[in-house]
Amino acid sequence: MSFLANQRFLAIYSGVLTLVFLITVLSGFTGSSGRLHLKELDVERINVVEPDGTLRMTISDRSLFPGFIVKGKEFPHPGRSAAGMLFFNDEGTENGGLIFGGEKGKDGKISNYGHLSFDQYMQDQTVVLEGDQEGADYNKHLEINDQPLYPITDALGIAERYEADPTPENKAALEKFVSAHGGQTQRLFLGEDPKEGLTLNMKDDKGRSRIVLRVQPDGRPVLEFLDADGRIVSQLPK
């Protein structure tokens, strides 16, 4: 009896019972395939990873949403404050995502948005589908962009300094880098807003509008052909 009353024995016995209990409970949730089946699950963040741990997708609320991740290393993203989903390539680098949100403020003003995009390798977004509303103003569009060939990490430090402290000096440094190395160029825009109506704008590799097809807010259709200086060289109806 003195052996059974020994504190060390009781601690070991308690640990064994706890382990058996946990195994029994978990085996009730999982089958022989290793799958976990639940009818409902509340989480703040889910990371989908490869067997080697490489991150492939994140679904997260606003509080745990990650920054900018390149080859498994996370960098701050001051402009990112949303819930949604991020996609990652085979190297664990972000290559697109879906974010969304919306609310009515205390002043009664509505702010609402949704954004789906896909990125170029080691660069920013090339295909974007977006819808935004700020009060009575709204914008919904599809855009296709060209991105430069240098890795976006080359510009991260300069861009982060400007976003954290948008002084004229930091702005000039960012503009100098983009001027020397190139930046994003929008090639196609299809969207609608209250002032312009529905517009399809096709641009050259310098981002200059060359063909613009528009249904104006009053319903009148317009097709414009422009030269490199933005002058209309032909228009229908004339």
Short mmCIF file of the C-alpha atoms (twelve columns), coordinates in Angstrom:
data_MODEL
# 
_entry.id   MODEL 
# 
loop_
_atom_site.group_PDB 
_atom_site.id 
_atom_site.type_symbol 
_atom_site.label_atom_id 
_atom_site.label_alt_id 
_atom_site.label_comp_id 
_atom_site.label_asym_id 
_atom_site.label_seq_id 
_atom_site.Cartn_x 
_atom_site.Cartn_y 
_atom_site.Cartn_z 
_atom_site.pdbx_PDB_model_num 
ATOM 1   C CA . MET A 1   0.000   0.000  0.000   1 
ATOM 2   C CA . SER A 2   2.871   2.358  0.720   1 
ATOM 3   C CA . PHE A 3   4.128   1.790  -2.880  1 
ATOM 4   C CA . LEU A 4   0.728   2.695  -4.360  1 
ATOM 5   C CA . ALA A 5   0.607   5.821  -2.213  1 
ATOM 6   C CA . ASN A 6   4.034   6.969  -3.424  1 
ATOM 7   C CA . GLN A 7   3.736   10.393 -5.100  1 
ATOM 8   C CA . ARG A 8   6.078   9.486  -7.967  1 
ATOM 9   C CA . PHE A 9   4.033   6.375  -8.792  1 
ATOM 10  C CA . LEU A 10  0.797   8.385  -8.697  1 
ATOM 11  C CA . ALA A 11  2.259   11.007 -11.045 1 
ATOM 12  C CA . ILE A 12  3.366   8.351  -13.561 1 
ATOM 13  C CA . TYR A 13  0.036   6.537  -13.282 1 
ATOM 14  C CA . SER A 14  -1.854  9.806  -13.863 1 
ATOM 15  C CA . GLY A 15  0.285   10.598 -16.918 1 
ATOM 16  C CA . VAL A 16  -0.335  7.187  -18.457 1 
ATOM 17  C CA . LEU A 17  -4.096  7.524  -17.975 1 
ATOM 18  C CA . THR A 18  -4.040  10.996 -19.585 1 
ATOM 19  C CA . LEU A 19  -2.089  9.676  -22.585 1 
ATOM 20  C CA . VAL A 20  -4.500  6.762  -23.038 1 
ATOM 21  C CA . PHE A 21  -7.442  9.161  -22.816 1 
ATOM 22  C CA . LEU A 22  -5.971  11.483 -25.483 1 
ATOM 23  C CA . ILE A 23  -5.246  8.582  -27.848 1 
ATOM 24  C CA . THR A 24  -8.797  7.297  -27.394 1 
ATOM 25  C CA . VAL A 25  -10.334 10.728 -28.069 1 
ATOM 26  C CA . LEU A 26  -8.184  11.458 -31.129 1 
ATOM 27  C CA . SER A 27  -8.763  8.012  -32.599 1 
ATOM 28  C CA . GLY A 28  -12.471 8.777  -32.473 1 
ATOM 29  C CA . PHE A 29  -11.929 11.771 -34.793 1 
ATOM 30  C CA . THR A 30  -9.514  10.194 -37.252 1 
ATOM 31  C CA . GLY A 31  -9.800  7.083  -39.392 1 
ATOM 32  C CA . SER A 32  -7.074  4.788  -40.666 1 
ATOM 33  C CA . SER A 33  -6.352  7.273  -43.496 1 
ATOM 34  C CA . GLY A 34  -5.235  9.935  -41.007 1 
ATOM 35  C CA . ARG A 35  -8.095  12.280 -41.966 1 
ATOM 36  C CA . LEU A 36  -9.779  14.442 -39.371 1 
ATOM 37  C CA . HIS A 37  -13.528 14.810 -39.819 1 
ATOM 38  C CA . LEU A 38  -15.389 17.656 -38.100 1 
ATOM 39  C CA . LYS A 39  -18.773 19.167 -38.860 1 
ATOM 40  C CA . GLU A 40  -17.732 22.665 -37.820 1 
ATOM 41  C CA . LEU A 41  -14.432 24.309 -36.901 1 
ATOM 42  C CA . ASP A 42  -13.719 27.870 -35.735 1 
ATOM 43  C CA . VAL A 43  -10.175 29.090 -36.358 1 
ATOM 44  C CA . GLU A 44  -8.363  32.412 -36.767 1 
ATOM 45  C CA . ARG A 45  -5.777  31.176 -39.274 1 
ATOM 46  C CA . ILE A 46  -5.071  28.055 -41.344 1 
ATOM 47  C CA . ASN A 47  -1.730  27.375 -43.063 1 
ATOM 48  C CA . VAL A 48  -1.639  24.793 -45.858 1 
ATOM 49  C CA . VAL A 49  1.877   23.354 -46.169 1 
ATOM 50  C CA . GLU A 50  3.742   20.740 -48.185 1 
ATOM 51  C CA . PRO A 51  5.217   17.664 -46.405 1 
ATOM 52  C CA . ASP A 52  8.535   19.545 -46.147 1 
ATOM 53  C CA . GLY A 53  6.839   22.515 -44.446 1 
ATOM 54  C CA . THR A 54  6.756   24.859 -47.474 1 
ATOM 55  C CA . LEU A 55  3.824   27.244 -47.118 1 
ATOM 56  C CA . ARG A 56  1.366   27.036 -50.041 1 
ATOM 57  C CA . MET A 57  -1.769  28.845 -48.825 1 
ATOM 58  C CA . THR A 58  -2.932  30.854 -45.818 1 
ATOM 59  C CA . ILE A 59  -6.527  31.575 -44.804 1 
ATOM 60  C CA . SER A 60  -6.631  34.130 -42.032 1 
ATOM 61  C CA . ASP A 61  -8.625  36.724 -40.155 1 
ATOM 62  C CA . ARG A 62  -7.438  40.323 -39.992 1 
ATOM 63  C CA . SER A 63  -5.466  39.996 -36.749 1 
ATOM 64  C CA . LEU A 64  -3.208  37.128 -37.921 1 
ATOM 65  C CA . PHE A 65  -2.984  37.986 -41.624 1 
ATOM 66  C CA . PRO A 66  0.672   37.621 -42.718 1 
ATOM 67  C CA . GLY A 67  2.938   40.228 -44.216 1 
ATOM 68  C CA . PHE A 68  4.774   39.785 -47.517 1 
ATOM 69  C CA . ILE A 69  6.436   36.337 -47.613 1 
ATOM 70  C CA . VAL A 70  9.352   35.574 -49.983 1 
ATOM 71  C CA . LYS A 71  10.857  32.059 -49.973 1 
ATOM 72  C CA . GLY A 72  9.512   31.452 -46.486 1 
ATOM 73  C CA . LYS A 73  10.790  34.732 -45.024 1 
ATOM 74  C CA . GLU A 74  8.174   37.255 -43.907 1 
ATOM 75  C CA . PHE A 75  8.567   41.002 -44.430 1 
ATOM 76  C CA . PRO A 76  6.343   43.724 -42.924 1 
ATOM 77  C CA . HIS A 77  3.482   44.925 -45.124 1 
ATOM 78  C CA . PRO A 78  2.305   48.266 -43.665 1 
ATOM 79  C CA . GLY A 79  -0.510  48.673 -46.209 1 
ATOM 80  C CA . ARG A 80  -2.122  45.290 -45.532 1 
ATOM 81  C CA . SER A 81  -5.004  45.149 -43.071 1 
ATOM 82  C CA . ALA A 82  -7.633  42.660 -44.194 1 
ATOM 83  C CA . ALA A 83  -8.957  39.146 -43.870 1 
ATOM 84  C CA . GLY A 84  -8.695  36.675 -46.718 1 
ATOM 85  C CA . MET A 85  -6.489  34.142 -48.445 1 
ATOM 86  C CA . LEU A 86  -2.944  34.213 -49.834 1 
ATOM 87  C CA . PHE A 87  -1.445  31.851 -52.425 1 
ATOM 88  C CA . PHE A 88  2.228   30.798 -52.461 1 
ATOM 89  C CA . ASN A 89  4.313   29.180 -55.184 1 
ATOM 90  C CA . ASP A 90  6.486   26.047 -54.843 1 
ATOM 91  C CA . GLU A 91  9.240   28.129 -53.240 1 
ATOM 92  C CA . GLY A 92  6.993   29.565 -50.520 1 
ATOM 93  C CA . THR A 93  6.751   32.998 -52.161 1 
ATOM 94  C CA . GLU A 94  3.482   34.909 -52.396 1 
ATOM 95  C CA . ASN A 95  1.975   34.803 -55.898 1 
ATOM 96  C CA . GLY A 96  -1.593  36.028 -55.457 1 
ATOM 97  C CA . GLY A 97  -4.445  36.330 -53.044 1 
ATOM 98  C CA . LEU A 98  -8.023  37.151 -52.176 1 
ATOM 99  C CA . ILE A 99  -8.867  39.820 -49.598 1 
ATOM 100 C CA . PHE A 100 -12.188 41.339 -48.636 1 
ATOM 101 C CA . GLY A 101 -13.905 43.497 -46.040 1 
ATOM 102 C CA . GLY A 102 -16.540 46.090 -45.425 1 
ATOM 103 C CA . GLU A 103 -18.374 48.018 -42.769 1 
ATOM 104 C CA . LYS A 104 -20.585 51.009 -42.084 1 
ATOM 105 C CA . GLY A 105 -18.769 53.561 -39.946 1 
ATOM 106 C CA . LYS A 106 -20.136 55.441 -36.985 1 
ATOM 107 C CA . ASP A 107 -20.831 58.334 -39.348 1 
ATOM 108 C CA . GLY A 108 -22.989 56.037 -41.495 1 
ATOM 109 C CA . LYS A 109 -20.479 55.959 -44.378 1 
ATOM 110 C CA . ILE A 110 -20.084 52.598 -46.114 1 
ATOM 111 C CA . SER A 111 -16.632 51.209 -46.919 1 
ATOM 112 C CA . ASN A 112 -16.576 47.908 -48.809 1 
ATOM 113 C CA . TYR A 113 -14.014 46.051 -50.938 1 
ATOM 114 C CA . GLY A 114 -13.016 42.765 -52.545 1 
ATOM 115 C CA . HIS A 115 -9.759  42.018 -54.363 1 
ATOM 116 C CA . LEU A 116 -8.500  38.930 -56.229 1 
ATOM 117 C CA . SER A 117 -5.068  39.014 -57.878 1 
ATOM 118 C CA . PHE A 118 -2.293  36.817 -59.266 1 
ATOM 119 C CA . ASP A 119 1.393   37.782 -59.284 1 
ATOM 120 C CA . GLN A 120 4.357   37.469 -61.582 1 
ATOM 121 C CA . TYR A 121 7.243   35.346 -60.251 1 
ATOM 122 C CA . MET A 122 9.084   37.370 -57.586 1 
ATOM 123 C CA . GLN A 123 7.054   40.434 -58.531 1 
ATOM 124 C CA . ASP A 124 3.680   42.103 -58.000 1 
ATOM 125 C CA . GLN A 125 0.213   41.499 -59.422 1 
ATOM 126 C CA . THR A 126 -0.348  40.972 -63.156 1 
ATOM 127 C CA . VAL A 127 -4.080  40.137 -63.134 1 
ATOM 128 C CA . VAL A 128 -6.489  41.969 -60.814 1 
ATOM 129 C CA . LEU A 129 -10.231 41.731 -60.227 1 
ATOM 130 C CA . GLU A 130 -11.440 44.353 -57.786 1 
ATOM 131 C CA . GLY A 131 -14.536 46.066 -56.457 1 
ATOM 132 C CA . ASP A 132 -14.524 49.000 -54.017 1 
ATOM 133 C CA . GLN A 133 -17.083 51.296 -52.469 1 
ATOM 134 C CA . GLU A 134 -16.492 54.413 -50.413 1 
ATOM 135 C CA . GLY A 135 -19.772 56.052 -49.494 1 
ATOM 136 C CA . ALA A 136 -21.634 56.787 -52.720 1 
ATOM 137 C CA . ASP A 137 -18.492 56.299 -54.846 1 
ATOM 138 C CA . TYR A 138 -17.764 52.879 -56.283 1 
ATOM 139 C CA . ASN A 139 -15.210 51.314 -58.591 1 
ATOM 140 C CA . LYS A 140 -15.290 47.828 -60.106 1 
ATOM 141 C CA . HIS A 141 -12.682 46.731 -62.604 1 
ATOM 142 C CA . LEU A 142 -10.447 44.120 -64.192 1 
ATOM 143 C CA . GLU A 143 -6.870  45.059 -65.031 1 
ATOM 144 C CA . ILE A 144 -3.852  43.391 -66.639 1 
ATOM 145 C CA . ASN A 145 -0.379  44.702 -65.792 1 
ATOM 146 C CA . ASP A 146 3.183   44.265 -66.982 1 
ATOM 147 C CA . GLN A 147 5.766   43.975 -64.218 1 
ATOM 148 C CA . PRO A 148 9.549   44.526 -64.411 1 
ATOM 149 C CA . LEU A 149 11.880  41.529 -64.418 1 
ATOM 150 C CA . TYR A 150 13.947  42.382 -61.316 1 
ATOM 151 C CA . PRO A 151 12.964  40.684 -58.001 1 
ATOM 152 C CA . ILE A 152 10.576  42.770 -55.937 1 
ATOM 153 C CA . THR A 153 12.893  42.264 -52.961 1 
ATOM 154 C CA . ASP A 154 15.316  44.714 -54.630 1 
ATOM 155 C CA . ALA A 155 12.790  47.511 -54.025 1 
ATOM 156 C CA . LEU A 156 11.338  46.368 -50.693 1 
ATOM 157 C CA . GLY A 157 13.556  48.461 -48.456 1 
ATOM 158 C CA . ILE A 158 12.957  51.669 -50.426 1 
ATOM 159 C CA . ALA A 159 9.216   51.064 -50.644 1 
ATOM 160 C CA . GLU A 160 8.945   50.239 -46.930 1 
ATOM 161 C CA . ARG A 161 10.748  53.445 -45.955 1 
ATOM 162 C CA . TYR A 162 8.376   55.489 -48.109 1 
ATOM 163 C CA . GLU A 163 5.229   53.774 -46.779 1 
ATOM 164 C CA . ALA A 164 6.383   54.178 -43.173 1 
ATOM 165 C CA . ASP A 165 7.526   57.783 -43.673 1 
ATOM 166 C CA . PRO A 166 6.225   59.387 -46.935 1 
ATOM 167 C CA . THR A 167 8.624   62.339 -46.907 1 
ATOM 168 C CA . PRO A 168 9.678   64.073 -50.145 1 
ATOM 169 C CA . GLU A 169 13.143  62.520 -49.745 1 
ATOM 170 C CA . ASN A 170 11.802  58.951 -49.483 1 
ATOM 171 C CA . LYS A 171 9.396   59.594 -52.352 1 
ATOM 172 C CA . ALA A 172 12.254  60.867 -54.515 1 
ATOM 173 C CA . ALA A 173 14.329  57.769 -53.687 1 
ATOM 174 C CA . LEU A 174 11.470  55.469 -54.673 1 
ATOM 175 C CA . GLU A 175 10.821  57.373 -57.913 1 
ATOM 176 C CA . LYS A 176 14.539  57.279 -58.751 1 
ATOM 177 C CA . PHE A 177 14.639  53.504 -58.311 1 
ATOM 178 C CA . VAL A 178 11.523  52.965 -60.448 1 
ATOM 179 C CA . SER A 179 12.857  55.330 -63.120 1 
ATOM 180 C CA . ALA A 180 16.152  53.428 -63.300 1 
ATOM 181 C CA . HIS A 181 14.742  49.892 -63.064 1 
ATOM 182 C CA . GLY A 182 11.188  50.180 -64.369 1 
ATOM 183 C CA . GLY A 183 7.880   49.679 -62.602 1 
ATOM 184 C CA . GLN A 184 4.363   48.403 -63.089 1 
ATOM 185 C CA . THR A 185 2.685   49.247 -66.405 1 
ATOM 186 C CA . GLN A 186 -1.043  48.831 -66.813 1 
ATOM 187 C CA . ARG A 187 -1.854  47.318 -70.207 1 
ATOM 188 C CA . LEU A 188 -5.613  46.767 -70.009 1 
ATOM 189 C CA . PHE A 189 -8.390  48.212 -67.886 1 
ATOM 190 C CA . LEU A 190 -12.038 47.184 -67.983 1 
ATOM 191 C CA . GLY A 191 -14.224 48.864 -65.424 1 
ATOM 192 C CA . GLU A 192 -17.125 51.054 -64.485 1 
ATOM 193 C CA . ASP A 193 -17.495 54.144 -62.369 1 
ATOM 194 C CA . PRO A 194 -20.239 56.792 -62.118 1 
ATOM 195 C CA . LYS A 195 -18.244 59.514 -63.925 1 
ATOM 196 C CA . GLU A 196 -16.708 57.611 -66.868 1 
ATOM 197 C CA . GLY A 197 -19.338 54.904 -67.431 1 
ATOM 198 C CA . LEU A 198 -18.165 51.482 -68.647 1 
ATOM 199 C CA . THR A 199 -14.673 51.648 -70.198 1 
ATOM 200 C CA . LEU A 200 -12.306 49.260 -71.966 1 
ATOM 201 C CA . ASN A 201 -8.873  50.889 -72.213 1 
ATOM 202 C CA . MET A 202 -6.048  49.099 -74.065 1 
ATOM 203 C CA . LYS A 203 -2.548  50.534 -73.692 1 
ATOM 204 C CA . ASP A 204 0.892   50.139 -75.223 1 
ATOM 205 C CA . ASP A 205 3.996   48.899 -73.380 1 
ATOM 206 C CA . LYS A 206 4.572   52.422 -72.017 1 
ATOM 207 C CA . GLY A 207 1.142   52.530 -70.410 1 
ATOM 208 C CA . ARG A 208 -0.269  55.007 -72.952 1 
ATOM 209 C CA . SER A 209 -3.923  54.629 -73.972 1 
ATOM 210 C CA . ARG A 210 -4.186  53.584 -77.627 1 
ATOM 211 C CA . ILE A 211 -7.721  52.149 -78.014 1 
ATOM 212 C CA . VAL A 212 -10.575 53.224 -75.731 1 
ATOM 213 C CA . LEU A 213 -14.081 51.793 -75.970 1 
ATOM 214 C CA . ARG A 214 -16.604 53.463 -73.705 1 
ATOM 215 C CA . VAL A 215 -20.312 53.384 -72.931 1 
ATOM 216 C CA . GLN A 216 -20.870 56.766 -71.312 1 
ATOM 217 C CA . PRO A 217 -23.180 57.338 -68.321 1 
ATOM 218 C CA . ASP A 218 -25.903 58.646 -70.667 1 
ATOM 219 C CA . GLY A 219 -25.689 55.412 -72.715 1 
ATOM 220 C CA . ARG A 220 -23.806 56.832 -75.748 1 
ATOM 221 C CA . PRO A 221 -21.080 54.495 -77.129 1 
ATOM 222 C CA . VAL A 222 -17.662 55.896 -78.146 1 
ATOM 223 C CA . LEU A 223 -14.653 54.192 -79.779 1 
ATOM 224 C CA . GLU A 224 -11.384 56.167 -79.826 1 
ATOM 225 C CA . PHE A 225 -7.980  55.475 -81.427 1 
ATOM 226 C CA . LEU A 226 -5.111  57.526 -79.974 1 
ATOM 227 C CA . ASP A 227 -1.499  58.184 -80.930 1 
ATOM 228 C CA . ALA A 228 1.480   57.958 -78.592 1 
ATOM 229 C CA . ASP A 229 0.913   61.545 -77.423 1 
ATOM 230 C CA . GLY A 230 -2.684  60.867 -76.383 1 
ATOM 231 C CA . ARG A 231 -4.299  62.658 -79.346 1 
ATOM 232 C CA . ILE A 232 -7.417  61.089 -80.885 1 
ATOM 233 C CA . VAL A 233 -6.599  60.156 -84.481 1 
ATOM 234 C CA . SER A 234 -9.903  58.431 -85.214 1 
ATOM 235 C CA . GLN A 235 -13.230 58.146 -83.448 1 
ATOM 236 C CA . LEU A 236 -16.569 56.415 -83.866 1 
ATOM 237 C CA . PRO A 237 -19.097 57.876 -84.121 1 
ATOM 238 C CA . LYS A 238 -17.249 60.717 -85.837 1 
# 
